[in-house]
Amino acid sequence: MDWQVHLGRNLFFSFGIISDVQYADIPDGHSFHGVPRYYRHSIHVLQRAIQEWNNHQDLNFVINFGDIVDGKCPPGQSLDAVKKVNYEFQKSNRPVYHMIGNHCLYNLPRDKLLPLLKIPGLNGLAYYDFSPIPEYRIVVLDGYDISAIGWPQGHPKTLQALEFLEKKNPNSDKNSPEGLQGLDRRFVMFNGAVGREQLEWLDGTLQDATKLKQKVIVCCHLPFDDVASDKEALLWNYDEVMNIIHQYNCVKACLSGHDHRGGYSIDSHGVHHRSFEAALECPPDTDAYGHIDVYDDRLLLFGADRMQNTEMYFNS
């Protein structure tokens, strides 16, 4: 595809994207699957991303798809690590919108994390929406609304999540999908769910967008589609979220992080799903970030290095 053909032709807006920086001041390591992780280098990926976005004339804002620090961050260093990465984001000369991931919550509880990242939301919840232009709406979901991490130990949402995991995952280590088959592999502690109140809010938001004839881009740390992502990375109740999304024609794309490998699919209703490659897994002097140009009938992702270019067309 000749990407240059599309530049400047009815461009509505453009935004930067990065996911899973997972910085920590520790030596390089590996994931559970043996994939190399470059904990100290990842902040340099972010620095190069910010520099490029600041030089991008048409960029309107940036979205960080969660997990800015890693769960292996040494005890006592979590707050400083979050502040260090957030300081880099604050060098952006465009607004930055954050969402929370599991590694963020391993390091800091919600009541400390949300104010630091200036995430809007009531009662510790981290879902919100905004319209960069009248024709489009960005919806950011909180995939750890129901979760065993991030809420206080005896919080109703913590207890609900633990009870859910006890029913769904027989392993003593609830982070292990061992023995779970197919889509059931998502029932692990490092994932979470969208709660009832948030589902109702999503439904109302999509109703409103439909009335206003807006196109919608849904963002969440956790993916909703098992073709665009490993099954063990999916939102626990991705099916409920997609059932709501599929009731409307306004949602054109669902964007996510968490999976690290990156992936892309179009579901049976024509909704595009794109999970992003992790900044954490970039060897030194390589990158994974990008920007998305938004048009009336398509989203074009321009990726740097390990971030794959992706064209997402839909009916205008």
C-alpha positions in Angstrom: 0.0 0.0 0.0 1.2 3.5 -0.8 0.7 5.2 2.6 1.7 8.6 1.2 -1.4 8.7 -1.0 -3.6 9.0 2.1 -1.7 11.8 3.8 -3.6 15.1 3.9 -6.8 13.7 2.2 -9.7 14.5 4.5 -7.7 13.7 7.6 -9.9 14.3 10.7 -7.3 13.9 13.4 -4.2 11.9 14.4 -3.1 10.4 17.7 0.0 8.7 19.1 -0.1 5.2 20.6 2.2 3.2 22.8 1.6 0.2 25.1 3.2 -1.9 27.8 6.3 0.2 28.6 6.7 -1.7 31.8 9.8 0.1 32.9 11.8 -1.2 35.9 15.3 -0.4 37.1 16.4 -4.1 36.9 18.4 -6.3 34.5 16.8 -7.7 31.4 14.7 -10.8 31.9 12.1 -13.0 30.2 8.3 -13.5 30.2 6.7 -16.7 31.4 6.9 -17.9 27.8 10.7 -17.1 27.5 10.3 -13.9 25.5 13.1 -11.4 26.3 12.1 -8.3 28.2 14.2 -5.1 28.3 13.1 -3.3 31.5 15.6 -0.4 31.4 15.5 0.1 27.7 11.7 0.5 27.5 11.8 4.1 28.8 14.1 5.0 25.9 11.4 3.7 23.5 9.0 6.1 25.2 11.5 9.0 25.0 11.9 8.4 21.2 8.1 8.2 20.8 7.5 11.5 22.6 10.2 13.2 20.5 8.7 12.0 17.3 5.1 12.9 18.4 6.2 16.3 19.4 7.6 16.9 15.9 4.5 15.5 14.2 2.6 18.6 12.9 -0.9 17.0 12.7 -0.9 15.0 16.0 -3.7 15.9 18.3 -3.2 13.8 21.4 -1.5 10.6 22.7 -3.1 7.4 24.2 -1.0 5.2 26.5 -2.6 1.7 26.6 -1.4 0.8 30.1 1.3 -0.9 32.1 3.8 1.9 32.4 5.9 0.1 35.1 6.5 -3.6 35.6 5.4 -5.8 38.4 9.0 -6.8 39.0 9.8 -3.3 40.0 11.8 -3.6 43.4 9.7 -3.1 46.5 9.8 0.5 47.6 10.6 1.8 44.2 7.1 1.7 42.7 6.1 5.3 43.3 9.4 6.7 42.0 9.2 4.4 38.9 5.7 5.5 38.1 6.7 9.2 38.5 9.8 8.7 36.3 7.8 7.3 33.4 5.0 9.8 33.9 7.6 12.6 33.8 8.5 11.4 30.3 4.9 11.4 29.2 4.6 14.9 30.6 7.2 16.1 28.0 4.5 15.6 25.4 3.3 18.9 23.9 -0.1 17.3 23.2 -2.6 15.9 25.8 -1.9 12.3 27.0 -4.7 10.0 27.9 -3.9 7.0 30.1 -5.6 3.7 31.0 -4.6 1.3 33.8 -3.1 -2.2 33.3 -2.4 -5.0 35.6 1.3 -4.1 36.1 0.3 -0.5 37.1 -1.9 -2.0 39.8 0.8 -4.4 41.0 2.8 -1.3 41.9 0.2 1.2 43.1 -3.4 1.1 44.3 -6.0 2.9 42.4 -6.3 5.8 44.8 -2.6 6.7 44.2 -2.4 5.7 40.5 -5.4 7.5 39.1 -4.5 11.1 40.4 -0.9 10.7 39.3 -1.9 9.8 35.7 -4.8 12.3 35.8 -7.3 9.6 34.8 -10.8 10.9 35.1 -13.4 8.7 36.8 -15.6 8.5 39.9 -15.1 6.3 43.0 -11.8 4.9 41.8 -13.1 3.8 38.4 -11.0 4.5 35.3 -13.4 4.6 32.4 -14.3 7.8 30.4 -14.9 9.1 27.0 -14.0 12.2 24.9 -14.7 13.6 21.5 -11.6 15.1 19.7 -14.0 16.3 16.9 -17.8 16.2 16.6 -17.7 13.2 14.2 -15.7 10.8 16.5 -15.8 9.7 20.1 -13.0 7.8 22.0 -14.2 5.5 24.7 -11.7 4.2 27.3 -12.8 1.2 29.3 -11.5 0.0 32.7 -10.7 -3.6 32.2 -9.8 -4.1 35.9 -13.1 -2.8 37.2 -13.7 -6.3 38.7 -10.2 -7.4 39.7 -8.3 -9.1 42.4 -5.6 -6.4 42.1 -5.7 -2.7 42.7 -8.7 -2.5 45.0 -8.3 -2.8 48.8 -8.2 -6.4 50.1 -11.7 -6.6 51.4 -13.3 -4.4 48.7 -16.5 -5.9 47.2 -14.9 -5.8 43.7 -11.9 -7.7 45.0 -14.1 -10.3 46.7 -16.2 -10.6 43.5 -13.1 -11.2 41.4 -11.7 -13.8 43.8 -15.0 -15.7 44.0 -15.2 -15.6 40.2 -11.6 -17.0 39.8 -12.3 -19.7 42.4 -15.2 -21.0 40.2 -13.3 -20.6 36.9 -9.7 -21.6 37.7 -8.9 -24.7 39.7 -5.2 -23.9 40.0 -3.8 -22.8 43.4 -1.9 -20.2 41.5 -4.7 -18.1 39.9 -2.2 -16.5 37.5 -1.7 -19.9 35.9 -3.9 -21.0 33.0 -2.5 -24.6 33.3 -5.2 -27.1 32.4 -7.7 -24.5 31.2 -8.8 -25.1 27.6 -9.6 -22.7 24.8 -11.2 -19.4 25.8 -11.2 -20.5 29.4 -7.5 -19.7 29.5 -8.5 -16.0 30.1 -9.7 -16.8 33.6 -6.4 -15.8 35.3 -5.7 -13.2 38.0 -3.7 -10.9 35.7 -6.9 -10.2 33.7 -10.1 -8.6 34.9 -13.7 -7.7 33.9 -15.9 -4.7 33.1 -18.5 -4.4 35.9 -22.3 -4.1 35.5 -22.4 -0.3 36.1 -19.6 0.2 33.5 -21.4 -2.0 31.0 -24.6 0.1 31.4 -22.5 3.3 30.9 -21.0 1.8 27.7 -24.5 1.0 26.4 -25.7 4.5 27.1 -22.5 6.1 25.6 -23.0 4.1 22.4 -26.6 5.1 22.3 -25.6 8.7 22.6 -22.9 8.4 19.9 -25.5 6.8 17.6 -27.9 9.7 18.0 -25.1 12.2 17.3 -24.0 10.1 14.3 -20.5 9.7 15.8 -18.0 6.9 14.9 -16.5 5.3 18.0 -13.0 3.9 18.8 -13.0 1.8 22.0 -9.8 1.5 23.9 -8.9 -0.9 26.8 -5.7 -2.4 28.2 -7.3 -5.9 27.7 -8.3 -7.2 24.2 -11.7 -8.4 23.2 -10.9 -10.7 20.3 -9.1 -14.0 20.4 -7.8 -13.7 16.8 -6.1 -10.3 17.5 -4.7 -11.7 20.9 -3.7 -14.8 22.8 -6.7 -16.3 24.6 -5.1 -15.9 28.0 -4.9 -12.1 27.5 -8.6 -11.6 27.0 -10.9 -9.6 29.2 -12.9 -12.0 31.4 -16.3 -10.8 30.0 -15.1 -9.7 26.6 -18.2 -11.4 25.2 -20.6 -9.2 27.2 -18.7 -6.1 26.0 -18.8 -7.2 22.4 -22.5 -8.1 22.7 -23.2 -4.4 23.5 -20.8 -3.1 20.9 -22.4 -5.3 18.2 -25.9 -3.8 19.0 -24.7 -0.6 17.4 -23.0 0.3 14.1 -21.0 3.2 15.5 -18.0 1.3 16.9 -15.4 0.9 14.1 -12.4 -0.3 16.1 -11.3 -1.8 19.4 -7.7 -1.0 20.4 -5.7 -2.7 23.2 -2.4 -3.6 24.8 -1.6 -6.4 27.2 -0.9 -9.2 24.7 2.6 -7.8 23.9 3.0 -9.8 20.6 0.5 -7.6 18.8 -2.3 -8.7 16.5 -5.1 -7.7 14.2 -8.5 -9.0 13.1 -11.9 -8.0 11.8 -14.8 -9.7 13.6 -18.0 -11.0 12.1 -19.7 -7.6 12.5 -16.9 -5.8 10.7 -15.3 -4.3 13.9 -11.5 -4.0 13.6 -9.5 -5.3 16.6 -5.8 -4.2 17.0 -3.7 -5.2 20.0 -0.4 -3.4 20.1 3.2 -4.6 20.2 4.9 -4.0 23.6 7.6 -1.3 24.1 9.0 -3.6 26.8 10.0 -6.3 24.3 12.0 -4.1 22.1 15.8 -4.9 22.1 18.1 -1.9 22.4 17.8 0.6 19.6 14.5 -0.9 18.4 11.0 0.6 18.9 7.3 -0.1 19.2 5.0 2.9 19.0 3.1 4.7 16.3 0.4 7.1 15.4 -3.1 6.6 13.9 -4.5 8.9 11.2 -8.3 9.0 11.4 -10.5 9.6 8.4 -14.2 9.3 7.7 -13.9 5.7 6.4 -10.6 4.4 7.8 -7.9 4.3 10.5 -4.3 4.1 9.3 -1.7 3.0 11.9 1.8 4.0 11.0 4.1 2.0 13.2 7.7 2.5 14.2 10.0 -0.5 13.7 8.4 -3.5 15.5 4.9 -1.8 15.5 3.3 -3.1 12.3 1.5 -0.8 10.0 -2.2 -1.5 9.8 -5.0 -0.2 7.6 -8.5 -0.4 8.9 -11.3 0.4 6.4 -15.0 0.6 7.2 -18.2 2.0 5.9 -18.4 5.8 6.4 
